[in-house]
């Protein structure tokens, strides 16, 4: 004797039905594209019953987990990546941290940083994102630096983004004023008695 099974949804926690179930075979199909970043897990309850006498049925919970796909580019959190650095900053001192986010999960969200255009003056830690100077920075020699920083995730294929980071050196009062005239405490000038008031006689 052939047995007929009917599958019926008796409880669903989602606002909109994302899945379609065959009442006879119980095959579960997706009605629309799923986005893990929007919703990662769906839960609902189904009941399966036969047409026998007496009637028999069972109830079970169904959980659908959406797997991640590398479909989101990494993104720098701060839009204005400008660091103000006092001149004579010590070599290999940490200047700042470049923060990057990727809404994917697992290896797809692991981001590595690198200097895209190369630099002899700065180093960026690929994992932590911290930036350091390779040498002492002198504003009198160069007042600003521009670096292209690339962020690449660990997906296959990988996705990336590039941004510009600017380092501006701040003037430090490190040079005392130097007297050019008079040349010593014993320097003097002769001023004629007939010199009119307000006449410029020297520039110190």
Secondary structure as a PSIPRED ss2 file (coil, helix, strand):
# PSIPRED VFORMAT (PSIPRED V4.0)

   1 X C   1.000  0.000  0.000
   2 X C   1.000  0.000  0.000
   3 X C   1.000  0.000  0.000
   4 X C   1.000  0.000  0.000
   5 X E   0.000  0.000  1.000
   6 X E   0.000  0.000  1.000
   7 X E   0.000  0.000  1.000
   8 X E   0.000  0.000  1.000
   9 X E   0.000  0.000  1.000
  10 X E   0.000  0.000  1.000
  11 X E   0.000  0.000  1.000
  12 X E   0.000  0.000  1.000
  13 X C   1.000  0.000  0.000
  14 X C   1.000  0.000  0.000
  15 X C   1.000  0.000  0.000
  16 X C   1.000  0.000  0.000
  17 X C   1.000  0.000  0.000
  18 X C   1.000  0.000  0.000
  19 X E   0.000  0.000  1.000
  20 X E   0.000  0.000  1.000
  21 X E   0.000  0.000  1.000
  22 X C   1.000  0.000  0.000
  23 X C   1.000  0.000  0.000
  24 X C   1.000  0.000  0.000
  25 X C   1.000  0.000  0.000
  26 X C   1.000  0.000  0.000
  27 X C   1.000  0.000  0.000
  28 X E   0.000  0.000  1.000
  29 X E   0.000  0.000  1.000
  30 X E   0.000  0.000  1.000
  31 X C   1.000  0.000  0.000
  32 X C   1.000  0.000  0.000
  33 X C   1.000  0.000  0.000
  34 X C   1.000  0.000  0.000
  35 X C   1.000  0.000  0.000
  36 X C   1.000  0.000  0.000
  37 X C   1.000  0.000  0.000
  38 X C   1.000  0.000  0.000
  39 X C   1.000  0.000  0.000
  40 X C   1.000  0.000  0.000
  41 X E   0.000  0.000  1.000
  42 X E   0.000  0.000  1.000
  43 X E   0.000  0.000  1.000
  44 X E   0.000  0.000  1.000
  45 X E   0.000  0.000  1.000
  46 X E   0.000  0.000  1.000
  47 X E   0.000  0.000  1.000
  48 X E   0.000  0.000  1.000
  49 X E   0.000  0.000  1.000
  50 X E   0.000  0.000  1.000
  51 X C   1.000  0.000  0.000
  52 X C   1.000  0.000  0.000
  53 X C   1.000  0.000  0.000
  54 X C   1.000  0.000  0.000
  55 X C   1.000  0.000  0.000
  56 X C   1.000  0.000  0.000
  57 X E   0.000  0.000  1.000
  58 X E   0.000  0.000  1.000
  59 X E   0.000  0.000  1.000
  60 X E   0.000  0.000  1.000
  61 X E   0.000  0.000  1.000
  62 X E   0.000  0.000  1.000
  63 X E   0.000  0.000  1.000
  64 X E   0.000  0.000  1.000
  65 X E   0.000  0.000  1.000
  66 X C   1.000  0.000  0.000
  67 X C   1.000  0.000  0.000
  68 X C   1.000  0.000  0.000
  69 X C   1.000  0.000  0.000
  70 X C   1.000  0.000  0.000
  71 X C   1.000  0.000  0.000
  72 X C   1.000  0.000  0.000
  73 X C   1.000  0.000  0.000
  74 X C   1.000  0.000  0.000
  75 X E   0.000  0.000  1.000
  76 X E   0.000  0.000  1.000
  77 X C   1.000  0.000  0.000
  78 X C   1.000  0.000  0.000
  79 X C   1.000  0.000  0.000
  80 X C   1.000  0.000  0.000
  81 X C   1.000  0.000  0.000
  82 X E   0.000  0.000  1.000
  83 X E   0.000  0.000  1.000
  84 X E   0.000  0.000  1.000
  85 X E   0.000  0.000  1.000
  86 X E   0.000  0.000  1.000
  87 X C   1.000  0.000  0.000
  88 X C   1.000  0.000  0.000
  89 X C   1.000  0.000  0.000
  90 X C   1.000  0.000  0.000
  91 X C   1.000  0.000  0.000
  92 X C   1.000  0.000  0.000
  93 X C   1.000  0.000  0.000
  94 X E   0.000  0.000  1.000
  95 X E   0.000  0.000  1.000
  96 X E   0.000  0.000  1.000
  97 X E   0.000  0.000  1.000
  98 X C   1.000  0.000  0.000
  99 X C   1.000  0.000  0.000
 100 X E   0.000  0.000  1.000
 101 X E   0.000  0.000  1.000
 102 X C   1.000  0.000  0.000
 103 X C   1.000  0.000  0.000
 104 X C   1.000  0.000  0.000
 105 X C   1.000  0.000  0.000
 106 X H   0.000  1.000  0.000
 107 X H   0.000  1.000  0.000
 108 X H   0.000  1.000  0.000
 109 X H   0.000  1.000  0.000
 110 X C   1.000  0.000  0.000
 111 X E   0.000  0.000  1.000
 112 X E   0.000  0.000  1.000
 113 X E   0.000  0.000  1.000
 114 X E   0.000  0.000  1.000
 115 X E   0.000  0.000  1.000
 116 X C   1.000  0.000  0.000
 117 X C   1.000  0.000  0.000
 118 X C   1.000  0.000  0.000
 119 X C   1.000  0.000  0.000
 120 X C   1.000  0.000  0.000
 121 X C   1.000  0.000  0.000
 122 X E   0.000  0.000  1.000
 123 X E   0.000  0.000  1.000
 124 X E   0.000  0.000  1.000
 125 X C   1.000  0.000  0.000
 126 X C   1.000  0.000  0.000
 127 X C   1.000  0.000  0.000
 128 X C   1.000  0.000  0.000
 129 X C   1.000  0.000  0.000
 130 X E   0.000  0.000  1.000
 131 X E   0.000  0.000  1.000
 132 X E   0.000  0.000  1.000
 133 X E   0.000  0.000  1.000
 134 X C   1.000  0.000  0.000
 135 X C   1.000  0.000  0.000
 136 X C   1.000  0.000  0.000
 137 X C   1.000  0.000  0.000
 138 X C   1.000  0.000  0.000
 139 X C   1.000  0.000  0.000
 140 X C   1.000  0.000  0.000
 141 X C   1.000  0.000  0.000
 142 X C   1.000  0.000  0.000
 143 X C   1.000  0.000  0.000
 144 X E   0.000  0.000  1.000
 145 X E   0.000  0.000  1.000
 146 X E   0.000  0.000  1.000
 147 X E   0.000  0.000  1.000
 148 X E   0.000  0.000  1.000
 149 X E   0.000  0.000  1.000
 150 X E   0.000  0.000  1.000
 151 X E   0.000  0.000  1.000
 152 X E   0.000  0.000  1.000
 153 X E   0.000  0.000  1.000
 154 X C   1.000  0.000  0.000
 155 X C   1.000  0.000  0.000
 156 X C   1.000  0.000  0.000
 157 X C   1.000  0.000  0.000
 158 X C   1.000  0.000  0.000
 159 X C   1.000  0.000  0.000
 160 X E   0.000  0.000  1.000
 161 X E   0.000  0.000  1.000
 162 X E   0.000  0.000  1.000
 163 X E   0.000  0.000  1.000
 164 X E   0.000  0.000  1.000
 165 X E   0.000  0.000  1.000
 166 X E   0.000  0.000  1.000
 167 X E   0.000  0.000  1.000
 168 X E   0.000  0.000  1.000
 169 X E   0.000  0.000  1.000
 170 X E   0.000  0.000  1.000
 171 X C   1.000  0.000  0.000
 172 X C   1.000  0.000  0.000
 173 X C   1.000  0.000  0.000
 174 X C   1.000  0.000  0.000
 175 X C   1.000  0.000  0.000
 176 X C   1.000  0.000  0.000
 177 X C   1.000  0.000  0.000
 178 X C   1.000  0.000  0.000
 179 X C   1.000  0.000  0.000
 180 X C   1.000  0.000  0.000
 181 X C   1.000  0.000  0.000
 182 X C   1.000  0.000  0.000
 183 X C   1.000  0.000  0.000
 184 X C   1.000  0.000  0.000
 185 X C   1.000  0.000  0.000
 186 X C   1.000  0.000  0.000
 187 X C   1.000  0.000  0.000
 188 X C   1.000  0.000  0.000
 189 X C   1.000  0.000  0.000
 190 X C   1.000  0.000  0.000
 191 X C   1.000  0.000  0.000
 192 X C   1.000  0.000  0.000
 193 X C   1.000  0.000  0.000
 194 X C   1.000  0.000  0.000
 195 X C   1.000  0.000  0.000
 196 X C   1.000  0.000  0.000
 197 X C   1.000  0.000  0.000
 198 X C   1.000  0.000  0.000
 199 X C   1.000  0.000  0.000
 200 X C   1.000  0.000  0.000
 201 X C   1.000  0.000  0.000
 202 X C   1.000  0.000  0.000
 203 X C   1.000  0.000  0.000
 204 X C   1.000  0.000  0.000
